[in-house]
Amino acid sequence: SAQIADLQQKLLDADNGDRAKQRWDSIATILEAKCALKYLLRELVSSKVQESKLQSSLAQSQASCSDVQKMLMEERNHTAELEAEFQNQILVQEQQHQEKVNHSSSKSW
């Protein structure tokens, strides 16, 4: 049934495309040409407005993406700093432990 509905929609789209082409092909008077031109200009303006909105939205999305990337890089740097600090603390703890082990084993001898 989904395929049938898809095929029906394709037929309707093709039929509408043919009708539009027939309408354009059947323009015979200056008045019809003026009406068609007005329609095309309205569509052009509408498309330009839509394009402008999409360009603005794209610019905002790019700026937002840039901000997120900057925050991500800052977080990665912070995480790397914390990891280095943690590794340093582990090293200090291991050294202290080794000193205690060495100190206690030298007492027992």
KEBAGU-229516 format. One line per 8 residues: for each residue x, y, z of C-alpha. Coordinates in nm, 4 decimals, always signed. Layout:
<nodes>
X,Y,Z | ...
</nodes>
This chain:
<nodes>
+0.0000,+0.0000,+0.0000 | +0.2956,+0.2306,+0.0650 | +0.4242,+0.1638,-0.2869 | +0.0806,+0.2300,-0.4317 | +0.0555,+0.5584,-0.2425 | +0.4042,+0.6519,-0.3617 | +0.3155,+0.5762,-0.7220 | -0.0095,+0.7718,-0.6921
+0.1836,+1.0702,-0.5558 | +0.4324,+1.0466,-0.8424 | +0.1449,+1.0439,-1.0925 | -0.0103,+1.3504,-0.9280 | +0.3245,+1.5325,-0.9302 | +0.3811,+1.4460,-1.2960 | +0.0275,+1.5565,-1.3828 | +0.0746,+1.8866,-1.1978
+0.4058,+1.9411,-1.3761 | +0.2384,+1.8793,-1.7113 | -0.0437,+2.1194,-1.6233 | +0.2011,+2.3918,-1.5241 | +0.3935,+2.3435,-1.8481 | +0.0688,+2.3553,-2.0452 | -0.0289,+2.6775,-1.8683 | +0.3017,+2.8394,-1.9597
+0.2824,+2.7077,-2.3137 | -0.0728,+2.8382,-2.3556 | +0.0081,+3.2043,-2.2761 | -0.1283,+3.3891,-2.5753 | -0.1938,+3.7484,-2.4707 | +0.0064,+4.0313,-2.3203 | -0.2256,+4.0308,-2.0179 | -0.1576,+3.6613,-1.9557
+0.2145,+3.7251,-1.9983 | +0.1999,+4.0133,-1.7465 | +0.0171,+3.7919,-1.4963 | +0.2711,+3.5160,-1.5475 | +0.5556,+3.7640,-1.5047 | +0.4030,+3.9009,-1.1839 | +0.3698,+3.5452,-1.0535 | +0.7318,+3.4675,-1.1397
+0.8539,+3.7870,-0.9744 | +0.6563,+3.7067,-0.6566 | +0.8115,+3.3599,-0.6571 | +1.1566,+3.5112,-0.7100 | +1.1115,+3.7523,-0.4196 | +0.9803,+3.4722,-0.2009 | +1.2779,+3.2556,-0.2933 | +1.5216,+3.5385,-0.2213
+1.3615,+3.6003,+0.1187 | +1.3806,+3.2301,+0.1982 | +1.7433,+3.2197,+0.0812 | +1.8267,+3.5163,+0.3042 | +1.6649,+3.3487,+0.6032 | +1.8528,+3.0270,+0.5338 | +2.1824,+3.2148,+0.4950 | +2.1226,+3.3890,+0.8274
+2.0363,+3.0605,+0.9933 | +2.3485,+2.9019,+0.8452 | +2.5658,+3.1863,+0.9746 | +2.4156,+3.1502,+1.3221 | +2.4676,+2.7746,+1.3144 | +2.8287,+2.8185,+1.2042 | +2.8912,+3.0688,+1.4847 | +2.7303,+2.8329,+1.7332
+2.9376,+2.5437,+1.6026 | +3.2516,+2.7530,+1.6346 | +3.1622,+2.8385,+1.9945 | +3.1001,+2.4729,+2.0769 | +3.4304,+2.3725,+1.9158 | +3.6103,+2.6379,+2.1203 | +3.4458,+2.5147,+2.4405 | +3.5337,+2.1557,+2.3510
+3.8975,+2.2492,+2.2965 | +3.9060,+2.4339,+2.6283 | +3.7556,+2.1317,+2.8037 | +4.0074,+1.8992,+2.6395 | +4.2918,+2.1238,+2.7517 | +4.1501,+2.1373,+3.1037 | +4.1111,+1.7577,+3.1071 | +4.4692,+1.7163,+2.9876
+4.5889,+1.9480,+3.2651 | +4.3907,+1.7544,+3.5248 | +4.5222,+1.4251,+3.3920 | +4.8809,+1.5518,+3.4068 | +4.8237,+1.6726,+3.7619 | +4.6709,+1.3383,+3.8557 | +4.9626,+1.1484,+3.7017 | +5.2022,+1.3714,+3.8946
+5.0170,+1.2988,+4.2195 | +5.0354,+0.9257,+4.1484 | +5.4078,+0.9558,+4.0886 | +5.4549,+1.1453,+4.4153 | +5.2492,+0.8852,+4.6034 | +5.4495,+0.6014,+4.4481 | +5.7761,+0.7728,+4.5415 | +5.6572,+0.8272,+4.8982
+5.5473,+0.4676,+4.9217 | +5.8804,+0.3445,+4.7837 | +6.0639,+0.5621,+5.0364 | +5.8565,+0.4130,+5.3187 | +5.9226,+0.0615,+5.1908 | +6.2946,+0.1314,+5.1603 | +6.3041,+0.3005,+5.4991 | +6.1237,+0.0159,+5.6766
+6.3327,-0.2534,+5.5065 | +6.6557,-0.0790,+5.6018 | +6.5383,-0.0720,+5.9678 | +6.4730,-0.4422,+5.9671 | +6.8324,-0.5241,+5.8591
</nodes>
